[in-house]
Amino acid sequence: MTDKITQTDHDPFILGGHTFTSRFILGSGKYSLDLIRAAVEQADAQIITLALRRANEGGPANILDYIPGHVTLLPNTSGARNADEAVRIARLARAAGCGDFVKIEVIRDAKYLLPDNTETVKATEILAKEGFVVMPYMYPDLNAARDLANAGAACIMPLAAPIGTNKGLCTKDFIQILIDEIDLPIIVDAGIGRPSQACEAMEMGAAAIMANTAIATAGDVPAMAHAFRLAIESGRQAYLAGLGRTLDKQASASSPLTGFLHD
Amino acid sequence: MSNNKNETNVFNKSILNTQVRQDLEMERTDHMAYLPDMEVLDSGIDRQVLSMMESYDPASYTADDVKAALNHDMRGPEDFAALLSPAAQPLLEEIARTAQSETRKHFGNSVQMFTPIYIANYCENYCIYCGFNCKNKIRRAMLDPEQIEKEMKSIAATGLQEILILTGESRSHSTVPYIGEACQIARNYFKVIGLEIYPLNSDEYAFLHGCGADYITVFQETYDSGKYETLHLSGHKRCFPYRLNTQERALMGGMRGVGFGALLGLADFRRDAYAAGCHAWLLQRKYPHAEIAFSCPRLRPIINNDRINPMDVHETQLLQVVCAYRLLMPWAGITVSTRECARVRDNLVSIAATKISAGVSTGIGSHSDEIKEKGDGQFEISDGRSVDEVFHDLLARDLQPVMSDYIYV
């Protein structure tokens, strides 16, 4: 037991050549800016996403003024409807001093906010060549994930459910396929509504969790950030510990059906 | 077509004064006929909207229909119809709570702030309820580019990053190149530029998009063709189908977002709100990338007719309409204008609206003291709070003011 705990203590999360200890990527949208610092602290988050479109440098309600300096910024390209727009927003983010990390969001569906995998692959290819640490948000499709990996993505960010729905792991089986088949960190993004769902995704072998709405719409934002942190850590530890055997409908028989065989 | 010249075709009698009564007796053109140079679309959405409105009978819905609509995860026109019906009114508290929950899910506590800038008030239309109408004797003005810049500079100094440029509906005064120049000036001061101008063809929208504008709002006023005909006596705006297809032409021209609205109080507000919602809903299906927004203006008094009122659309009915829009399209933006007072606006953004104007004046040249020749406003505003006041009032309600929510790329 002690060995296993030691294992999680030395379980760095490596992303695009950068090392993190936290596996919780926190969103900064949909809640009051003056709660961001407390949420970051309670989440123990080292990466926080921000929509570049919300930046208002030098003006009031500028989100950049509220993010603690030690946290890695992960600007996203929300608002982009195609690869070209995503690339331009990513470049603007870098020019604005937001660093090299970028989360690609290409969405041309206002109702469900589902990502466009094809355009996301195109943007990933361009930005990876420009030295960005590209983190693409995508619909969990194995072929698209392979294309993203080949295009130079630093990780794959499949959605668990449509953004903001808090519906949990609706795409669980397909995320598991990505975890099993793609040699990049799989970060479950969008749709996670409860700490228990974050924990389950981590138990499956997800490398990290990105969550926003579940925390932003909670009664107590910092407290929910803390709850997610505990769940993510717990799920990771369970994954590293190796989940125990689960019984299916036909539990192991004490007298095997094949017990009569003598050869 | 037949023109109904008597007054019975006007629902809202408060609009009528001596001049209007006389003018209603004049011969009028066919309001369904396109004028030369108007782009004709045959997408069918206009017909679908009118057909849906035609078959909408608000009185046929029951409380059970309303409850069923509230229980649905995704709602369609049939749910929307129930939510707008008289049967929904006793359930308004429950409706408002569900609407608030949907708003929080999609927008969190964010509320976008913006202000309108009226750069001209010349108008060639005779809309009998509007302060800008060509027959109304008001001070007309049109800002030149230098004055536009002064106004925008003053507005930008308040911290706002989003601006809505408005003109009266006069192609000959406020030409498309003139509006384009205003957009280009605005690009130097603001991140988000919207337009509320006369309807254009798709290539003109493409031009203005290239100048920096990326969303447009056009109110249909009323979707009831007969009432529309009686309310818009002359000018380009008289052409009902051209106005009805405006949002689609704007999307074809590359605009990111389009706004819809019926002027509540002109005619049967339930049927008008239903048509506006169906219009947006149908266009969203055809253009899934489009960012949809609703405005919920109620009729207001104007200069030279202070009797105009929104008839049977009281605050209760306004809230019902706002919530119904929210529940039909939870992802859509909803704007509340300064036609409403601070109390109503602050409560609406706490429940379902997502965008609020501040520091508003509907007059021409009213943001800068340096501009001496000012033009009169379109209507009387009810909320004169400054940007700073609205900002802090939102914070006090645990709402997060958002100055910028888009990057023009």
Boltz contact constraints between the chains, C-beta under 6 A:
constraints:
  - contact:
      token1: [A, 30]
      token2: [B, 108]
      max_distance: 6.0
  - contact:
      token1: [A, 31]
      token2: [B, 108]
      max_distance: 6.0
  - contact:
      token1: [A, 32]
      token2: [B, 400]
      max_distance: 6.0
  - contact:
      token1: [A, 53]
      token2: [B, 405]
      max_distance: 6.0
  - contact:
      token1: [A, 53]
      token2: [B, 406]
      max_distance: 6.0
  - contact:
      token1: [A, 53]
      token2: [B, 407]
      max_distance: 6.0
  - contact:
      token1: [A, 56]
      token2: [B, 161]
      max_distance: 6.0
  - contact:
      token1: [A, 56]
      token2: [B, 403]
      max_distance: 6.0
  - contact:
      token1: [A, 56]
      token2: [B, 404]
      max_distance: 6.0
  - contact:
      token1: [A, 59]
      token2: [B, 159]
      max_distance: 6.0
  - contact:
      token1: [A, 59]
      token2: [B, 403]
      max_distance: 6.0
  - contact:
      token1: [A, 60]
      token2: [B, 159]
      max_distance: 6.0
  - contact:
      token1: [A, 61]
      token2: [B, 401]
      max_distance: 6.0
  - contact:
      token1: [A, 61]
      token2: [B, 403]
      max_distance: 6.0
  - contact:
      token1: [A, 79]
      token2: [B, 406]
      max_distance: 6.0
  - contact:
      token1: [A, 79]
      token2: [B, 407]
      max_distance: 6.0
  - contact:
      token1: [A, 81]
      token2: [B, 289]
      max_distance: 6.0
  - contact:
      token1: [A, 85]
      token2: [B, 409]
      max_distance: 6.0
  - contact:
      token1: [A, 88]
      token2: [B, 409]
      max_distance: 6.0
  - contact:
      token1: [A, 89]
      token2: [B, 407]
      max_distance: 6.0
  - contact:
      token1: [A, 89]
      token2: [B, 409]
      max_distance: 6.0
  - contact:
      token1: [A, 108]
      token2: [B, 289]
      max_distance: 6.0
  - contact:
      token1: [A, 109]
      token2: [B, 288]
      max_distance: 6.0
  - contact:
      token1: [A, 110]
      token2: [B, 291]
      max_distance: 6.0
  - contact:
      token1: [A, 110]
      token2: [B, 331]
      max_distance: 6.0
  - contact:
      token1: [A, 111]
      token2: [B, 331]
      max_distance: 6.0
  - contact:
      token1: [A, 164]
      token2: [B, 105]
      max_distance: 6.0
  - contact:
      token1: [A, 164]
      token2: [B, 106]
      max_distance: 6.0
  - contact:
      token1: [A, 216]
      token2: [B, 108]
      max_distance: 6.0
  - contact:
      token1: [A, 217]
      token2: [B, 104]
      max_distance: 6.0
